[in-house]
Amino acid sequence: MLSGSTIVGASIAYLLVLFAVAYVGDRRADQGRSIIDNPWVYSLSLGVYCTAWTYFGSVGRAASGGIWFLPIYLGPTLGLALSWLVVLKMIRIAKTHRITSIADFVASRYGKSHVLGGLVTVIAVVGTVPYIALQLKAISGGYALLTGDHDSDFSPLHLGGWLQDSTLYLALTLAAFTVLFGTRHLDTTERHEGMVAAIAFESVVKLLAFLAVGVYVTYFLYDGIGDIYARAAANPDLLSLLSFDGAGKTGYGGWFSLMLLAMLSIIFLPRQFQIMVVENVNEQHLRRASWVFPAYLLAINIFVIPMALGGLLLFGRGTVDPDTFVLTLPMVHGQVELALLVFVGGLSAATGMVIVETIALSTMVCNDLVMPLLLRGSDFARDGRRDLTGTLLMIRRGAIVVVMLLGYLYFRLAGEAYALVSIGLISFAAVAQFAPAMLGGMYWRGGTRDGALAGLLAGFSVWAYTLLLPSFAKSGWLDMAILTAGPFGIEFLRPEHLFGLGGLDSLSHALFWSLLANVCGYVGVSLLRSPTGAEASQATLFVDVFRRGPGTPASFWRSGAEVRELVPLVSRFLGKRRTEEAFARYARSHDLSSLDQLKADPELVNFAESLLAGAIGSASARVMVSTVVQEEPLGLDEVMNILDEASQVRAYSHQLEEKSRALEVATSELRAANEQLKEFDRLKDDFMSSVTHELRTPLTSIRALSEMMLDDPRTDLANRKRFLGIIVSETERLTRLVNQVLDLAKIESGHAEWHNSDVDMRELVEHAISTTSQLFRDRGAEIVTDLADAVPVLRADHDRLLQVMINLLSNAAKFVPEGRGRVEVKLSVGDEGIRVDVADNGEGISPELEPVVFEKFRQGGGAKARPQGTGLGLPISRQIVEHFGGRLWVKSKPGEGAVFSFVLPMQPV
Amino acid sequence: MSRKILIADDEPNIVISLEFLMKREGFEVIIATDGEEAVHRIRSDRPDLVLLDVMMPKKSGFEVCQEVKADPALQDIRILMLTAKGRDTEVSKGLALGADAYMTKPFSTKELVERVRSMLER
């Protein structure tokens, strides 16, 4: 038993410590040495999730349902691990657009709509004010227990008169604290650094206090967890708590809906959004938080079941309220100091929640309920001279006090009613209604204001009907008949069995219907019409927040404005000093030396609007800016055009890259082709030059000899005869040359005519030999043959092959030594086909010249052989052989003669 | 005293016609049928003028010309290049290498004789 003054003293002392922490946090922030710019502080501040409901209620839930309390903590664990990318996107969007509350987020996303912001605010207030009441109740109940103001089962005996109620003073103290640290600064956009530091500190306090009592119960009252479990297992009354089945009265469906609910609430509860998104200093902290926060949840839950079992073992079922076990267990064992510590821990859990929640709600109420109403009043908006920073702060402070008092009022009115006890989950279900509009808004461009409005209204209504209404009925405020028989006796509409859906616990049932109505309303109505310009532009800015490249504009509108109007407008809400600082920073970032040089382009207007949005919400900021800016509203078409242009620019530059790559390829191909053409050109020039040379050489002799005979008729007969003989032979040479050049050109260009017939190679070789026999006789050379008897008939051009054969034989005749020449001709049939070898005993060809002899106008041998040869015989022969799919080659040993061979396949290709 | 002319060409029929032409004009004629032989005969027989074919085995007319012009002892020898390749580059190359004159085949016998005479008179 503790005296009231001791407890009040301890509480005040604790609150003073909290003040000190918050004060240091703010001072450090002012000095630019933030203590909350730290992933640990950020992670701990997320612990604001664990309220007094966690602190006292977990043990209570565990005592009635075993591990049934777990989903509330598994949900966030899973949620944070799975959805940190979602949260990251949320943080990025909020920072980019200076969004300060969940209502502002929704309003801003759907075209900066006042109506939506207001609706979200109303839902948030309705959903969470009772939750604040629950915190106050927890503290008040704990206070009663500690002061002995309770019956034998530790139920508080009575509440005093309103003015004697310590809870009222607690609420007022908390309101004062919140006003001091939530709205301390004149600037309304900065983070509440001191408040966050205090919240992180509170997370540590409540964890330590809870662990202290857990250790005390588990290891001092009992012999550890094993001992407690063994005793519980021996007690048939408690056995069911140890198994899954015992918890499963609502089945796995219940587990699922609870986990889903907790998962959504970790993101969408106003206080969680405030701490996790608005107060976030550095996106990187989220990574640390994604495992530290689950670890925190694990730590704070370790002793829940041991304490629940320990309490039940001691008190038995149905006597002491298990929600109070954390206090009553130390108290009955005389550990008042521990009990006091536990109370302080509970106080810290409750105050943390209340402070952050009221700040979040007051921001919403101020920006999304009060400001729009004030802006509608003509004086307020148009009276440009008034400095409104003080007014803004007053509104916020007023909102904090009002929210706090609303919570207190609900606490006084509801008392022990079901409506208060079960409010935790009901509250979660209310904020879960934000999920479709929020998530849809971040990932789906098609969502419209009307869709979000319809979804939120439908979800909220179904929530109120299926969850809030029954809780009122169960509190005795409404006739229970509405639950059992349905409204007006219509069974079909029973709130907990809507449309006859049974078999679910009331929470899963409500969650199912409300989210179904919400999503259907949101998607269905959104699809009814395409987004307006404002909606489409905000959709793009939100959905593509990570992808904003240089091609995407920061905002979508055209405007004309004056800097001298914008700056005063902003300073009315932010204060002169801060506004000028902000604009000066903007000017510096655009390399301008002073404010006067600023141009009121859309970017500056957008900057001013986002400054204002931080203070009064995006929708109100929109309205205010529009009072000084002559705007041309952009239609959807125009927004789409801007977007299209941006994406076209991207696509175009992509195409350009592709094209330049293709050009490079084409260029290198062309260069290669050009090189080849140049090579061809060079070959052609060489060929022409060679032909010219070969034509001019005989012409030289012919002309010289003819001219001499013409000039000098007295030339003697012998010389005349000699000269005429030379002229005739040179003429023949010219004829041959012309014929062969034409021949080769025809073959090479593929225009040669081929007259194929059955060719007997043996007959052909003999024919060639007899044709050239005179040549051999002239040179005194002998010709030796080795011809296979039976040679298969070949399908080929007889005359062409004869040409090849004669060419080879006449070449051989030219190069054999005079008088002792010997030429061997061999005809054989092998694997490759029919083969002919012509071997001579001339000087042979040096190896490096072997391939060269097949080139045009390359003649072997000395001057003696020249006149008869054109230098085209072998190239033509090779072309002919290759035409029939064969090969022509030479093998030679210098000094021992050369062997020219060709082989023709049986089946010419 | 009659002037000595070296005919350097690998085409027998051209050699025959040039030999006949030059002898008829009263020149003493010596003959070489490839580049190496031409250089050899120039050094040994010191002709007054060389009718030098460009396309010859073993050594081209260009090489022969270069070698002769590089030798101070052979400075007096006139070189008339004859080529069947009519390209301008061939002409300028020959002249650049120090040839005194250049004619393309087929040539007019009258012009050739006039050119030879004028070259020898200088």
Interface residues (C-beta under 8 A of the other chain):
Chain A: S689 T692 H693 E694 R696 T697 P698 L699 T700 S701 I702 R703 A704 L705 E707 M708 D711 D712 N719 R722 F723 I726 S729 E730 G862 A863 K864 R866 P867
Chain B: D10 E11 P12 N13 I14 I16 S17 L18 F20 L21 R24 T33 D34 M55 P57 A84 K85 G86 R87 T104 K105 P106 F107 S108 T109 K110
